[in-house]
């Protein structure tokens, strides 16, 4: 096996700094559940054959999991009562989908190797398989993640980068997760497949200030001047004013050129004013970021290779390993614990169920 360790610095109390190394292993389940990765791959492939939208959805789900509490499967936990989970935060609902694919993979794993494979690892494997199914480069996924027991909608809002961030805000948010500017530009390339709701770039009304590039931008015609006029008119035809209010499920492809193929055309589109989000266009406003964009326009092979590397790196953000967390039997629900379990002591004050508010 090949061991991957990333070092994170954690603040304990107010002054004590402690560096901890989180280690994951390629082939982690070779002895305990040797068919684990095959089971996940077959489940994802079957779903992909039915709907190619599965691939971008699972890649995005892994990203959204890792940016909140690290890659601990917390995005998979369901809301219980008035404790709203991550998946129901505005950045995730209704845009995250195909949780049922993870459920099916986990159910098959539980039948084969009960209590062995974490939901966080299932999601990491599924994201890799989704890249490959869409035409991207395969890579070995270091595994051994454990599942978290807390899922909080507010933490999703506070940690996930919104589509209106500028270059500095994006770089800062990624740096807080131990990811570089190169990782930021590379991982943005996931927008080469998948769709966005109109609300990501054209509203809704309460977000017109930061989001709206079509109707209420501070320009004479209300259109963001960094957006191709022809593209803007196409988007307007799909997303009329107030679409988010009256047709909230309307979506558009994020890559206009090859929307279902994992390639470098996202970057080609960016350099031709076809970037869908403000955060996409932001990559052209910083010299270092733009140089990376241009390099990926010139070489798809470079992008594919670096995307695989950055996905491996992202998949190690603040992971739980060893005896931390748990191996969730059902990805939507934390395992029941006894009153004497040490995990109870680690919960936030007021925590009474699956999600923390």
N, C-alpha and C positions, 0 to 999 in steps of 0.2 A: 504494500500500500504506500501511497505518497501522502505525506502529512503537510497540511497547510496551516500555518499559525499566523494570526495577525495580533498585534499588540495594541491594546486600548488603555488609555489612562482614565481612571475614574476618580472623581472627587468623593472622599469619605468624610462625613461630618463637614467641617468648614475649612480645615487646613491640611489634613492628611491626604497625600497623593499616593495612589497605589496603582502600579502597572500590572495588568493581568493579561496573560496570553490565552486566547481561545483557539483551540486546535481542532481541525476537522481532517478526516482521512478519506482519500479516494479508495473506494472498495470497502467502506466502513461495514457494510452488511454482508460481505462475502461469506462469512461463516454463520451469522445468525439468521440471515434471510437472503440467500444467494440470488433469488429471482426478483428481488425488490425492484430494481431499476427496470427490468423487463416488463414486470406487471404494470408499472406506471407508464412506460412507453407505449405498451399495447392499448392501454385505456385512453391515453391522449390521442393516439393515432386513430382509434375507432371514432372518437368524438370529432376529430379534425376532418375525417372523411365525410361526416354528416354536415359539418359547418366549419369552414376555414377560419371563421372569426374566433374559434377556440384558441388559436395560437397567440395572437396579440393580447387576448384577454388574460391568458395565464402568465405571459411574460410581465404584463403590467401588474397583475396580482402579486407576483413575487417581489417586484419593485416596491409596491405599496406596503407589502408586509415588512420588508427589510428596513424601510425608512422610519417605521414606527416601532419602537422597542426592539429593533433588530430583527433578524430573520427567525422569528419564533412562532410562526403560524397564527399570530394573534388576529390577523385580518380575517381569518376563517371563522372566528367565534361569533355565534348569533347573539343578538340583543335579547336580554331577559328583563321583562318588566320595564322599569324606568331607567335602567342602567344601559345606556346606548353604547353599542360596540362600534369598533372602527369601521366595519363594513357599512354602517348606516350613517357615517359622517358625509357631509356634502361632497368631498373629493372622491368618495367611493360609491355613493348611491345616487343615481342608478347606473353609474358607468362601469363598475366592476360586475362581471358576470361569469357564468359557467363554474360556479362553486360546485355544481353537481358533478362535474368531471373529477374534481378532487375527492368528492365523497365516494364516487365509484372506485377510484384507485385505492383509496384507504380501505373500503369495504373488502376489496379483493385481497389486500395485504393482510388485513385482520383475519381473513379466512385461512390464509397460508401461514402467516407468522404473527400470531396475536401479540399485541403489546410491544412490538419490536421497532417498527419504523415510524418516526415522528411525522406529524403533519407538515412541519416546516421543511423536512427533507423531501416529502412528496411534492411540495410546491416547487422546491429548487430543481428537482428532477424534471417535473412537468414543464417548467420554463425552458430548460435546456432542450427538451424534446420538441417544444413548440418552435424554437429557433430553427432546429434541423428540418422539421416538417415544412417550414416556410421557405427553405432554401438557404438558411444560414449555416455557419460552421459548427460542427459538433464539438463538444469539450467534455472533459471528465469533471464531474461534480464532487468536490470534497463533501463528505457527509458526516453525520454525528450530531446534528442540531437536536436540541430538545425543545419541546413546546412550552410556550409561556402560558400563564394562567390569568392574565389581565388583558382586557381589550377596551379601549377608551376612545370615544369619538373625538373628544377635545384634543387628544394627543395626535390624532390623524390630521386635524386642522393645523396644528402647530408644527408638524414635521414634514408633511408632504409639500413639495414645491408647487405653487399654483401656476396656471398658464400665463399669468401676467407679470411674473418676476423678470427683472432686468438681469444683465450679465453678472453684476456684482452680487445681487441677492442670490442668484443661482449658485455662483461659486461658493458663497458663504454657506449655503444650505448643504451643498455636497461636501464641503470641507468638514462640516460638523459631523459627517458620517464617515470621515477618513477617506473620502474620495477626492481625487484630483480634478483639475480643469480638464485634463484629457479624458478622464472617466465621464465627466459631465457631458462633453461633446459626443463621445462614443455612445454612451447609453441613450442620449437623445435620439440616436439613430434608430431606436426601437420604433420611432414614429414612422418608419418606412412601411409598416403594416398596421392595420387596425383603423378604427373610426373614432370620431369625437362627436359628442352632442353639440348642438348649436350653441349651448350656453358656454362652451369653452372659449369662444371667440366672438360671440354676438350677443352677449347679455348674460343672464337675465337682467331685468330692469334694475334690480338693486345692486348689480355689479357693473352697470354700464360704464362707470368711470374707468376701472382698471381693465375690463375685459373687452368691451365692445370695439371691434375693428371695422364694423360695417356701417353703423348708423349714427353713432354718437361720438365718433372720434373728433379730437380738436383740430379739424381741418375744414375747409369751405364746404366740401361735399359730405363730410361726416365719415369718410373712408380713410383708414390708415394709409398714408402715402407709401409705406414700405410694402404694401400689398399690391400685387399686379391688379390693374383695373379690371382686366378681363376675368381674372380669378374672383375678384370681389363681386362682380355682377353674377357670376355663376353661383357663388355662395349665397348671395341675396335671393336667388331664385329657389334655392333649397331651404334657406333659413330666412323667411320674411320677418319683418319686425314683429316682436312679441311671440316668435316661434316657441321660445322656451316656456312661455306661459300656456299657449294653446296646443302645441304639439311637442311636448317635452321629450318624446322618444326619437325625434328626427335626428339622423346622424349623417356625417359626411366622411369620406376617406381622408386620412391625414397625409397620405402621399398621393398626389394627383396622377403621377406618372405610372407607377407600377404598384397599385395599392395593396396587392396580396402577395407580393414577392419580396423576400428579405434580401435587399440589395442596397446599393449606395444612392438610389435615386432620391431619397429624402434630402440628401445634401445637394444634389443637382437642382432639386426644386427650390431649396433655400436660396441658392445663388441666382435664381431666376424669379425672385419675389413671390414664391409659391409656399412660403412657410405659413402654416395655419395659425399658430399661436404667437403671441408676443414673446413668449419664452423661446420659441424657435428662432425668431428674427434676432433675438438678443445675442445669439451665437455669432452674429456677423458684426456686432458692435464692439467687440473686444479683439485686439490684434492676435493674441495667442489662440483664442477660440476660432477666429476666422481662418488662421493658418491651418488649423486642424481640419476644419470643414473643407478647405481647398484640397488638402492632402487626400481626403476621403473621396472627393469628386474625381481626383486623378486616379486613385487606386481603390477599387472595390475590395481587392484581396487584403489590403492593409486594414480597411474598416472591419472586415469579417474577422480577421485575426484578433484585432484589438477589442472588438466587441466581446468575443469569447473570454478574453483575459479580464475585462472589466466586469463581466457577469460573475465570474468566479470571485473576484474581489468584493463586489457588492453582496454576494451571497454569504459573506463572512462578517457582515456588520453586526457587532454586539451579540453574537450568537450565545445561546445557552448550551453548555456541554456537560459531560460527566454526570453528576447527580443533580444538576440544576434543573428546574422546571419539571416536566413530566413527558411521558409518551401518551398523548391523548388517544383514547380509543375511538372517539367520534370527534372529527375535526371541528364540529360546530359547538361542542360542549366540553368544558373542563371536566376532568375526572373528579368524582366525589372523593373528599378527603375526610379522614377522621379528625376529631377535635384536637388530638394530640400531635397532628402532623406539623412539622416545622414550617411548612409552606404558609400555613395560616398566619404565622408571625410576620411573614414577609409581605403580607398583603397591605395595601394602603388602609388607613383608618376609614371606617365606614363601608368597607368592601363586604358585601353580603351575598354576591352571586357571581355570575359569569363575567359580567362587564363592570368596570369601575367608572364612576362618573366624577 
